[in-house]
């Protein structure tokens, strides 16, 4: 059979494997180098005791006749769905609208399958690569335009310091699907309630569906900023939301996320999106791990929520250290206050060139901004996910080599 022609359209490989490839090449030439990564957003700190206790108990139960469970409901454990709705959304969504999964990234891929390739797509620029790359794989983007460094059928919504990292929504007209992330990965920007109301009004006027990625919502400390799009009037008519326990709990390898699809959300013909999502979920997914869902239940009781706050607080302290170091050496920085990422600008320079320079001189891995979209050129993303001693050492190296 012939290869899926859309796979061949992907640009130079997925961003993070490319970073790892360059890191390996550097180590081949410098085998004694001690590299510290401030690049890929993988968590580093151990799971907290309350959660690990629940994981152990759930695993042990599977070894008993009374505790064994096979397939569960594809939509997720009812008690967990209800608790997510109550504890994380304050009851503004219902448990039946919450579908647990093996992660937000996986759900985005399944959403792309559900929407199909006969859709127009808009993304923040810069944005998390799966919005673009997943759309490329299903054939919803057209050909790559080398002169513009973007795919022809996709609408890129530049989010830059000049516009406060919120796009000109006039470019969203006649777009079927809008991918929007707040706190944003990679810029760390958080949209205000007023801005999200503008986004919702734009989607309503243009009959768009917003795929709202709130995977970093627990990092928002400013109480004036919304943690979910459903805090905003009208969102239930135009938006669905994906979220994850990966970054607030350290579930990157454990895998558990969820998608909220409001009952009011419909297609142009009046069909309910939740019905299609339920069908897709039941057809190509057998449900999240029973063990992990039981652990997530414990993560949402009082002790678990306290552990979550401590985990988030630790990484935000890391972010403050990185942010201060970069500012002290004169780098223009954004984010890092309500998000775990710091977005650093290097005017007039290519992102990969700065990446290579910092790798060579400081032996620190970052993430080139150009990998997140054309508007990311000239920026680097610094991640706060790391052991404290590594963060401090990396910052000492950066201060020495960038100062």
DRENDO-1510 file (C-alpha; in Angstrom, 1 decimal, always signed):
<recs>
REC; n; res; u; v; w
REC; 1; UNK; +0.0; +0.0; +0.0 .
REC; 2; UNK; +1.0; +3.6; -0.4 .
REC; 3; UNK; +2.1; +5.8; +2.5 .
REC; 4; UNK; -0.4; +8.3; +3.9 .
REC; 5; UNK; +0.6; +11.3; +1.9 .
REC; 6; UNK; -0.2; +13.7; +4.7 .
REC; 7; UNK; +2.6; +12.2; +6.9 .
REC; 8; UNK; +5.1; +13.3; +4.4 .
REC; 9; UNK; +4.0; +16.9; +4.9 .
REC; 10; UNK; +5.1; +17.1; +8.4 .
REC; 11; UNK; +8.0; +19.5; +8.8 .
REC; 12; UNK; +11.4; +18.1; +9.9 .
REC; 13; UNK; +9.9; +15.7; +12.5 .
REC; 14; UNK; +8.0; +16.6; +15.7 .
REC; 15; UNK; +9.7; +19.4; +17.6 .
REC; 16; UNK; +10.6; +17.4; +20.8 .
REC; 17; UNK; +12.2; +14.4; +19.1 .
REC; 18; UNK; +14.3; +16.9; +17.0 .
REC; 19; UNK; +15.5; +18.5; +20.2 .
REC; 20; UNK; +16.5; +15.1; +21.6 .
REC; 21; UNK; +18.3; +14.3; +18.3 .
REC; 22; UNK; +20.4; +17.4; +18.6 .
REC; 23; UNK; +21.1; +16.7; +22.2 .
REC; 24; UNK; +22.3; +13.2; +21.4 .
REC; 25; UNK; +24.5; +14.5; +18.7 .
REC; 26; UNK; +26.0; +17.1; +21.1 .
REC; 27; UNK; +26.8; +14.3; +23.6 .
REC; 28; UNK; +28.4; +12.2; +21.0 .
REC; 29; UNK; +30.9; +15.0; +20.4 .
REC; 30; UNK; +31.1; +16.0; +24.1 .
REC; 31; UNK; +30.7; +12.8; +26.1 .
REC; 32; UNK; +31.7; +14.4; +29.4 .
REC; 33; UNK; +29.3; +17.2; +29.3 .
REC; 34; UNK; +26.6; +17.4; +32.0 .
REC; 35; UNK; +23.5; +18.6; +30.2 .
REC; 36; UNK; +20.6; +20.2; +32.1 .
REC; 37; UNK; +17.3; +20.4; +30.4 .
REC; 38; UNK; +15.0; +23.4; +30.6 .
REC; 39; UNK; +13.4; +22.3; +27.4 .
REC; 40; UNK; +10.7; +19.6; +27.2 .
REC; 41; UNK; +7.9; +20.1; +29.7 .
REC; 42; UNK; +8.2; +16.7; +31.4 .
REC; 43; UNK; +7.6; +16.7; +35.2 .
REC; 44; UNK; +10.5; +15.6; +37.4 .
REC; 45; UNK; +9.2; +15.5; +41.0 .
REC; 46; UNK; +7.9; +12.2; +42.6 .
REC; 47; UNK; +4.2; +11.7; +43.0 .
REC; 48; UNK; +3.0; +12.7; +46.5 .
REC; 49; UNK; +2.3; +10.1; +49.2 .
REC; 50; UNK; -1.5; +10.4; +49.2 .
REC; 51; UNK; -1.7; +9.7; +45.5 .
REC; 52; UNK; +0.9; +6.8; +45.5 .
REC; 53; UNK; -1.0; +5.2; +48.3 .
REC; 54; UNK; -4.2; +5.2; +46.2 .
REC; 55; UNK; -2.3; +3.8; +43.2 .
REC; 56; UNK; -0.9; +0.9; +45.4 .
REC; 57; UNK; -4.3; +0.2; +46.9 .
REC; 58; UNK; -6.0; +0.2; +43.5 .
REC; 59; UNK; -3.4; -2.1; +42.0 .
REC; 60; UNK; -3.6; -4.5; +45.0 .
REC; 61; UNK; -7.4; -4.6; +44.7 .
REC; 62; UNK; -7.1; -6.0; +41.2 .
REC; 63; UNK; -5.4; -9.0; +42.6 .
REC; 64; UNK; -8.5; -10.0; +44.6 .
REC; 65; UNK; -11.8; -11.5; +43.4 .
REC; 66; UNK; -13.7; -8.8; +45.1 .
REC; 67; UNK; -11.6; -5.9; +43.8 .
REC; 68; UNK; -10.9; -7.1; +40.2 .
REC; 69; UNK; -12.4; -5.0; +37.5 .
REC; 70; UNK; -12.1; -5.4; +33.7 .
REC; 71; UNK; -13.3; -3.0; +31.2 .
REC; 72; UNK; -14.9; +0.1; +32.6 .
REC; 73; UNK; -17.2; +2.7; +31.0 .
REC; 74; UNK; -15.4; +4.3; +28.1 .
REC; 75; UNK; -16.5; +7.7; +29.3 .
REC; 76; UNK; -14.8; +7.1; +32.6 .
REC; 77; UNK; -15.5; +6.2; +36.2 .
REC; 78; UNK; -18.8; +8.0; +37.2 .
REC; 79; UNK; -17.5; +9.0; +40.6 .
REC; 80; UNK; -14.4; +10.6; +39.0 .
REC; 81; UNK; -16.4; +12.4; +36.4 .
REC; 82; UNK; -18.7; +13.9; +39.0 .
REC; 83; UNK; -15.7; +14.9; +41.3 .
REC; 84; UNK; -13.9; +16.6; +38.4 .
REC; 85; UNK; -17.1; +18.6; +37.7 .
REC; 86; UNK; -17.5; +19.5; +41.4 .
REC; 87; UNK; -13.9; +20.2; +42.5 .
REC; 88; UNK; -12.3; +21.6; +39.4 .
REC; 89; UNK; -15.3; +23.3; +37.8 .
REC; 90; UNK; -17.4; +24.2; +40.9 .
REC; 91; UNK; -20.5; +22.6; +39.3 .
REC; 92; UNK; -20.7; +24.8; +36.2 .
REC; 93; UNK; -20.3; +21.6; +34.2 .
REC; 94; UNK; -22.0; +18.3; +35.0 .
REC; 95; UNK; -20.3; +14.9; +35.4 .
REC; 96; UNK; -22.0; +13.5; +32.4 .
REC; 97; UNK; -20.3; +16.2; +30.2 .
REC; 98; UNK; -16.8; +15.1; +31.5 .
REC; 99; UNK; -15.1; +12.2; +29.6 .
REC; 100; UNK; -11.9; +10.9; +31.2 .
REC; 101; UNK; -9.0; +9.7; +29.0 .
REC; 102; UNK; -5.4; +8.9; +28.8 .
REC; 103; UNK; -4.4; +12.5; +28.3 .
REC; 104; UNK; -5.3; +15.9; +26.8 .
REC; 105; UNK; -2.9; +15.3; +23.8 .
REC; 106; UNK; -4.6; +12.0; +23.0 .
REC; 107; UNK; -8.0; +13.6; +23.2 .
REC; 108; UNK; -6.9; +16.4; +20.8 .
REC; 109; UNK; -6.0; +13.6; +18.3 .
REC; 110; UNK; -9.4; +12.0; +18.7 .
REC; 111; UNK; -11.1; +15.3; +18.3 .
REC; 112; UNK; -9.3; +15.8; +15.1 .
REC; 113; UNK; -10.5; +12.4; +13.9 .
REC; 114; UNK; -14.1; +13.4; +14.9 .
REC; 115; UNK; -14.0; +16.7; +13.1 .
REC; 116; UNK; -12.5; +15.1; +10.0 .
REC; 117; UNK; -10.4; +16.7; +7.2 .
REC; 118; UNK; -13.2; +18.8; +5.6 .
REC; 119; UNK; -12.8; +21.6; +8.1 .
REC; 120; UNK; -11.0; +24.9; +8.3 .
REC; 121; UNK; -8.7; +25.3; +11.2 .
REC; 122; UNK; -7.2; +28.3; +13.1 .
REC; 123; UNK; -4.4; +28.1; +15.7 .
REC; 124; UNK; -2.7; +30.6; +18.0 .
REC; 125; UNK; +0.8; +31.3; +16.6 .
REC; 126; UNK; +2.9; +30.2; +18.5 .
REC; 127; UNK; +1.1; +27.1; +19.8 .
REC; 128; UNK; +1.5; +23.5; +21.0 .
REC; 129; UNK; +2.6; +21.5; +17.9 .
REC; 130; UNK; -0.1; +18.8; +18.1 .
REC; 131; UNK; -2.8; +21.3; +16.9 .
REC; 132; UNK; -1.0; +21.8; +13.6 .
REC; 133; UNK; +0.7; +18.4; +13.2 .
REC; 134; UNK; -2.5; +16.4; +14.1 .
REC; 135; UNK; -4.4; +18.5; +11.6 .
REC; 136; UNK; -1.7; +17.8; +9.0 .
REC; 137; UNK; -2.0; +14.1; +9.5 .
REC; 138; UNK; -5.7; +14.0; +8.9 .
REC; 139; UNK; -5.4; +16.2; +5.8 .
REC; 140; UNK; -7.0; +19.5; +7.0 .
REC; 141; UNK; -4.1; +21.9; +6.3 .
REC; 142; UNK; -3.2; +21.8; +2.6 .
REC; 143; UNK; +0.4; +22.1; +1.5 .
REC; 144; UNK; +3.3; +23.8; +3.3 .
REC; 145; UNK; +4.2; +27.3; +2.1 .
REC; 146; UNK; +7.9; +27.7; +2.5 .
REC; 147; UNK; +7.8; +31.4; +1.9 .
REC; 148; UNK; +5.4; +31.9; +4.8 .
REC; 149; UNK; +6.6; +28.9; +6.9 .
REC; 150; UNK; +3.0; +27.8; +7.4 .
REC; 151; UNK; +0.3; +25.5; +5.9 .
REC; 152; UNK; -1.8; +27.0; +3.2 .
REC; 153; UNK; -5.3; +26.1; +4.5 .
REC; 154; UNK; -4.6; +26.8; +8.1 .
REC; 155; UNK; -5.2; +30.2; +9.7 .
REC; 156; UNK; -2.4; +31.3; +12.0 .
REC; 157; UNK; -3.3; +33.9; +14.7 .
REC; 158; UNK; -0.1; +35.7; +15.7 .
REC; 159; UNK; +0.2; +36.1; +19.5 .
REC; 160; UNK; +3.1; +38.5; +20.1 .
REC; 161; UNK; +4.3; +40.9; +22.8 .
REC; 162; UNK; +3.0; +43.7; +20.5 .
REC; 163; UNK; -0.6; +42.5; +20.7 .
REC; 164; UNK; -0.4; +41.2; +24.3 .
REC; 165; UNK; -0.4; +37.6; +23.1 .
REC; 166; UNK; -4.0; +37.8; +22.1 .
REC; 167; UNK; -4.8; +37.5; +18.4 .
REC; 168; UNK; -6.6; +39.8; +16.0 .
REC; 169; UNK; -9.9; +37.8; +15.8 .
REC; 170; UNK; -10.8; +39.4; +12.5 .
REC; 171; UNK; -8.7; +36.6; +11.0 .
REC; 172; UNK; -10.9; +34.0; +12.5 .
REC; 173; UNK; -13.8; +34.5; +10.1 .
REC; 174; UNK; -15.3; +31.4; +8.4 .
REC; 175; UNK; -13.1; +29.1; +10.5 .
REC; 176; UNK; -14.7; +25.8; +11.7 .
REC; 177; UNK; -12.3; +24.9; +14.5 .
REC; 178; UNK; -10.2; +27.3; +16.7 .
REC; 179; UNK; -7.5; +25.7; +18.9 .
REC; 180; UNK; -6.9; +28.0; +21.9 .
REC; 181; UNK; -4.6; +27.4; +24.9 .
REC; 182; UNK; -4.6; +29.4; +28.1 .
REC; 183; UNK; -2.3; +29.5; +30.0 .
REC; 184; UNK; -0.6; +29.3; +26.6 .
REC; 185; UNK; +2.1; +26.8; +25.8 .
REC; 186; UNK; +4.7; +28.1; +24.9 .
REC; 187; UNK; +4.3; +31.8; +25.7 .
REC; 188; UNK; +2.9; +31.4; +29.3 .
REC; 189; UNK; +0.3; +34.1; +28.5 .
REC; 190; UNK; -3.1; +33.8; +30.2 .
REC; 191; UNK; -6.2; +35.3; +28.6 .
REC; 192; UNK; -8.5; +37.6; +30.6 .
REC; 193; UNK; -12.2; +37.1; +30.9 .
REC; 194; UNK; -12.8; +40.0; +28.5 .
REC; 195; UNK; -10.5; +38.5; +25.9 .
REC; 196; UNK; -12.2; +35.1; +26.2 .
REC; 197; UNK; -15.6; +36.8; +25.8 .
REC; 198; UNK; -14.3; +38.3; +22.6 .
REC; 199; UNK; -13.2; +34.8; +21.4 .
REC; 200; UNK; -16.5; +33.3; +22.3 .
REC; 201; UNK; -18.4; +36.1; +20.5 .
REC; 202; UNK; -16.2; +35.6; +17.4 .
REC; 203; UNK; -16.9; +31.8; +17.4 .
REC; 204; UNK; -20.6; +32.4; +17.8 .
REC; 205; UNK; -20.7; +34.9; +14.9 .
REC; 206; UNK; -18.7; +32.7; +12.6 .
REC; 207; UNK; -20.2; +29.3; +13.7 .
REC; 208; UNK; -16.9; +28.0; +14.9 .
REC; 209; UNK; -16.1; +25.5; +17.6 .
REC; 210; UNK; -13.4; +26.3; +20.1 .
REC; 211; UNK; -11.1; +23.5; +21.3 .
REC; 212; UNK; -9.9; +25.1; +24.6 .
REC; 213; UNK; -6.8; +23.6; +26.1 .
REC; 214; UNK; -6.7; +24.3; +29.8 .
REC; 215; UNK; -3.9; +21.8; +30.7 .
REC; 216; UNK; -2.0; +24.4; +32.8 .
REC; 217; UNK; -5.1; +26.0; +34.5 .
REC; 218; UNK; -3.9; +25.0; +38.0 .
REC; 219; UNK; -0.9; +27.2; +37.5 .
REC; 220; UNK; -3.0; +30.4; +37.4 .
REC; 221; UNK; -2.6; +32.1; +40.8 .
REC; 222; UNK; -4.2; +35.5; +39.8 .
REC; 223; UNK; -7.8; +35.1; +40.9 .
REC; 224; UNK; -9.0; +37.6; +38.4 .
REC; 225; UNK; -7.9; +35.3; +35.5 .
REC; 226; UNK; -10.2; +32.5; +34.4 .
REC; 227; UNK; -9.2; +28.9; +34.9 .
REC; 228; UNK; -11.8; +27.5; +32.5 .
REC; 229; UNK; -13.5; +29.0; +29.5 .
REC; 230; UNK; -16.8; +27.9; +31.0 .
REC; 231; UNK; -16.5; +30.8; +33.5 .
REC; 232; UNK; -17.4; +33.0; +30.6 .
REC; 233; UNK; -21.0; +33.6; +29.4 .
REC; 234; UNK; -21.8; +31.9; +26.1 .
REC; 235; UNK; -18.9; +29.4; +26.2 .
REC; 236; UNK; -21.2; +26.4; +26.5 .
REC; 237; UNK; -22.7; +27.1; +23.1 .
REC; 238; UNK; -19.4; +27.3; +21.2 .
REC; 239; UNK; -16.6; +25.6; +23.2 .
REC; 240; UNK; -15.3; +22.3; +24.5 .
REC; 241; UNK; -12.4; +22.0; +26.9 .
REC; 242; UNK; -9.5; +19.5; +27.2 .
REC; 243; UNK; -7.5; +19.2; +30.4 .
REC; 244; UNK; -5.0; +17.0; +32.1 .
REC; 245; UNK; -3.5; +15.8; +35.4 .
REC; 246; UNK; +0.0; +15.6; +33.8 .
REC; 247; UNK; +1.5; +18.9; +34.9 .
REC; 248; UNK; -0.4; +19.7; +38.2 .
REC; 249; UNK; +0.0; +16.2; +39.6 .
REC; 250; UNK; +3.0; +14.8; +37.8 .
REC; 251; UNK; +0.9; +12.3; +35.8 .
REC; 252; UNK; +2.9; +12.7; +32.6 .
REC; 253; UNK; +3.8; +9.0; +32.7 .
REC; 254; UNK; +0.7; +7.9; +34.6 .
REC; 255; UNK; -1.6; +9.3; +32.0 .
REC; 256; UNK; -5.0; +10.8; +32.8 .
REC; 257; UNK; -6.9; +13.7; +31.2 .
REC; 258; UNK; -10.4; +14.6; +30.4 .
REC; 259; UNK; -12.6; +16.5; +27.9 .
REC; 260; UNK; -15.7; +18.5; +28.8 .
REC; 261; UNK; -18.3; +18.7; +26.0 .
REC; 262; UNK; -21.4; +20.8; +27.0 .
REC; 263; UNK; -24.8; +19.5; +26.1 .
REC; 264; UNK; -25.5; +22.8; +24.4 .
REC; 265; UNK; -22.7; +22.5; +21.9 .
REC; 266; UNK; -24.0; +21.7; +18.4 .
REC; 267; UNK; -23.0; +21.5; +14.7 .
REC; 268; UNK; -24.7; +23.8; +12.1 .
REC; 269; UNK; -27.3; +21.2; +11.5 .
REC; 270; UNK; -28.3; +21.0; +15.2 .
REC; 271; UNK; -26.6; +17.7; +16.0 .
REC; 272; UNK; -25.1; +17.5; +19.4 .
REC; 273; UNK; -21.3; +17.3; +19.5 .
REC; 274; UNK; -21.4; +15.3; +22.8 .
REC; 275; UNK; -23.2; +12.5; +21.0 .
REC; 276; UNK; -20.4; +12.3; +18.4 .
REC; 277; UNK; -17.7; +12.5; +21.0 .
REC; 278; UNK; -19.4; +9.7; +22.9 .
REC; 279; UNK; -19.5; +7.6; +19.7 .
REC; 280; UNK; -15.8; +8.3; +18.9 .
REC; 281; UNK; -14.8; +7.6; +22.5 .
REC; 282; UNK; -16.6; +4.3; +22.6 .
REC; 283; UNK; -15.4; +3.3; +19.1 .
REC; 284; UNK; -11.6; +3.9; +19.4 .
REC; 285; UNK; -10.9; +4.1; +23.1 .
REC; 286; UNK; -11.5; +1.6; +25.9 .
REC; 287; UNK; -11.4; +4.0; +28.8 .
REC; 288; UNK; -8.7; +5.3; +31.1 .
REC; 289; UNK; -6.8; +2.9; +33.4 .
REC; 290; UNK; -9.0; +1.8; +36.3 .
REC; 291; UNK; -6.0; +2.1; +38.6 .
REC; 292; UNK; -5.2; +5.7; +37.5 .
REC; 293; UNK; -8.8; +6.8; +37.8 .
REC; 294; UNK; -8.9; +5.6; +41.4 .
REC; 295; UNK; -5.8; +7.5; +42.1 .
REC; 296; UNK; -7.3; +10.6; +40.5 .
REC; 297; UNK; -10.3; +10.3; +42.8 .
REC; 298; UNK; -7.9; +10.6; +45.8 .
REC; 299; UNK; -6.1; +13.5; +44.2 .
REC; 300; UNK; -9.4; +15.4; +44.3 .
REC; 301; UNK; -10.1; +14.9; +48.0 .
REC; 302; UNK; -8.8; +17.5; +50.5 .
REC; 303; UNK; -5.5; +15.8; +51.0 .
REC; 304; UNK; -5.0; +15.3; +47.3 .
REC; 305; UNK; -5.8; +18.9; +46.4 .
REC; 306; UNK; -3.3; +20.1; +49.0 .
REC; 307; UNK; -0.7; +17.9; +47.4 .
REC; 308; UNK; -1.6; +19.3; +44.0 .
REC; 309; UNK; -1.1; +22.9; +45.3 .
REC; 310; UNK; +2.3; +22.0; +46.7 .
REC; 311; UNK; +3.4; +20.4; +43.4 .
REC; 312; UNK; +2.3; +23.4; +41.4 .
REC; 313; UNK; +3.9; +25.7; +43.9 .
REC; 314; UNK; +7.2; +24.0; +43.6 .
REC; 315; UNK; +7.4; +24.4; +39.9 .
REC; 316; UNK; +6.2; +28.0; +40.1 .
REC; 317; UNK; +9.1; +28.7; +42.4 .
REC; 318; UNK; +11.4; +27.2; +39.7 .
REC; 319; UNK; +9.8; +29.5; +37.2 .
REC; 320; UNK; +10.5; +32.5; +39.3 .
REC; 321; UNK; +14.2; +31.6; +39.6 .
REC; 322; UNK; +14.5; +31.2; +35.8 .
REC; 323; UNK; +12.6; +34.3; +35.1 .
REC; 324; UNK; +14.7; +36.4; +37.5 .
REC; 325; UNK; +17.9; +35.0; +36.1 .
REC; 326; UNK; +17.0; +35.9; +32.5 .
REC; 327; UNK; +15.8; +39.3; +33.4 .
REC; 328; UNK; +19.0; +40.0; +35.4 .
REC; 329; UNK; +21.1; +39.3; +32.3 .
REC; 330; UNK; +19.0; +41.6; +30.1 .
REC; 331; UNK; +16.8; +39.0; +28.3 .
REC; 332; UNK; +13.2; +40.1; +27.5 .
REC; 333; UNK; +10.9; +37.6; +29.2 .
REC; 334; UNK; +7.2; +36.8; +29.4 .
REC; 335; UNK; +5.2; +34.2; +31.3 .
REC; 336; UNK; +6.4; +32.4; +34.3 .
REC; 337; UNK; +4.0; +34.1; +36.7 .
REC; 338; UNK; +0.7; +32.2; +36.0 .
REC; 339; UNK; +2.3; +29.4; +33.9 .
REC; 340; UNK; +5.3; +27.1; +34.2 .
REC; 341; UNK; +6.9; +28.4; +31.0 .
REC; 342; UNK; +9.1; +31.4; +30.4 .
REC; 343; UNK; +9.0; +32.9; +26.9 .
REC; 344; UNK; +12.3; +34.7; +26.2 .
REC; 345; UNK; +13.0; +36.9; +23.2 .
REC; 346; UNK; +16.3; +37.2; +21.3 .
REC; 347; UNK; +15.7; +40.0; +18.8 .
REC; 348; UNK; +17.2; +39.5; +15.3 .
REC; 349; UNK; +18.3; +35.9; +16.0 .
REC; 350; UNK; +17.1; +32.5; +14.8 .
REC; 351; UNK; +15.6; +30.3; +17.5 .
REC; 352; UNK; +17.7; +27.2; +16.6 .
REC; 353; UNK; +20.9; +29.3; +16.5 .
REC; 354; UNK; +20.3; +30.5; +20.1 .
REC; 355; UNK; +19.3; +27.0; +21.1 .
REC; 356; UNK; +22.7; +25.7; +19.7 .
REC; 357; UNK; +24.6; +28.5; +21.3 .
REC; 358; UNK; +23.2; +27.9; +24.8 .
REC; 359; UNK; +23.7; +24.1; +24.4 .
REC; 360; UNK; +27.3; +24.6; +23.4 .
REC; 361; UNK; +28.3; +27.3; +26.0 .
REC; 362; UNK; +26.1; +26.5; +29.0 .
REC; 363; UNK; +25.2; +22.8; +28.3 .
REC; 364; UNK; +21.5; +23.7; +28.9 .
REC; 365; UNK; +18.7; +22.5; +26.6 .
REC; 366; UNK; +15.9; +24.9; +25.8 .
REC; 367; UNK; +13.1; +24.8; +23.3 .
REC; 368; UNK; +13.3; +26.8; +20.0 .
REC; 369; UNK; +10.3; +29.1; +19.6 .
REC; 370; UNK; +10.2; +28.6; +15.9 .
REC; 371; UNK; +9.1; +25.0; +16.6 .
REC; 372; UNK; +5.8; +26.4; +17.8 .
REC; 373; UNK; +5.0; +28.4; +14.7 .
REC; 374; UNK; +6.2; +31.3; +12.6 .
REC; 375; UNK; +5.6; +33.9; +15.3 .
REC; 376; UNK; +7.9; +31.9; +17.6 .
REC; 377; UNK; +11.0; +32.8; +15.6 .
REC; 378; UNK; +13.5; +34.6; +17.7 .
REC; 379; UNK; +12.2; +33.2; +21.0 .
REC; 380; UNK; +13.1; +30.3; +23.3 .
REC; 381; UNK; +10.9; +28.5; +25.7 .
REC; 382; UNK; +12.3; +27.8; +29.2 .
REC; 383; UNK; +10.5; +25.1; +31.2 .
REC; 384; UNK; +10.3; +25.2; +35.0 .
REC; 385; UNK; +10.0; +21.4; +35.3 .
REC; 386; UNK; +13.2; +20.3; +36.9 .
REC; 387; UNK; +14.8; +19.4; +40.2 .
REC; 388; UNK; +15.6; +22.5; +42.2 .
REC; 389; UNK; +19.4; +21.9; +42.3 .
REC; 390; UNK; +19.4; +21.5; +38.5 .
REC; 391; UNK; +17.4; +24.7; +38.0 .
REC; 392; UNK; +19.8; +26.6; +40.2 .
REC; 393; UNK; +22.8; +25.2; +38.4 .
REC; 394; UNK; +21.3; +25.8; +35.0 .
REC; 395; UNK; +20.6; +29.4; +36.0 .
REC; 396; UNK; +24.2; +29.9; +37.2 .
REC; 397; UNK; +25.4; +28.7; +33.8 .
REC; 398; UNK; +23.0; +31.0; +32.0 .
REC; 399; UNK; +24.0; +34.0; +34.0 .
REC; 400; UNK; +27.7; +33.3; +33.3 .
REC; 401; UNK; +27.2; +32.7; +29.5 .
REC; 402; UNK; +24.4; +35.2; +28.7 .
REC; 403; UNK; +25.5; +38.0; +31.0 .
</recs>
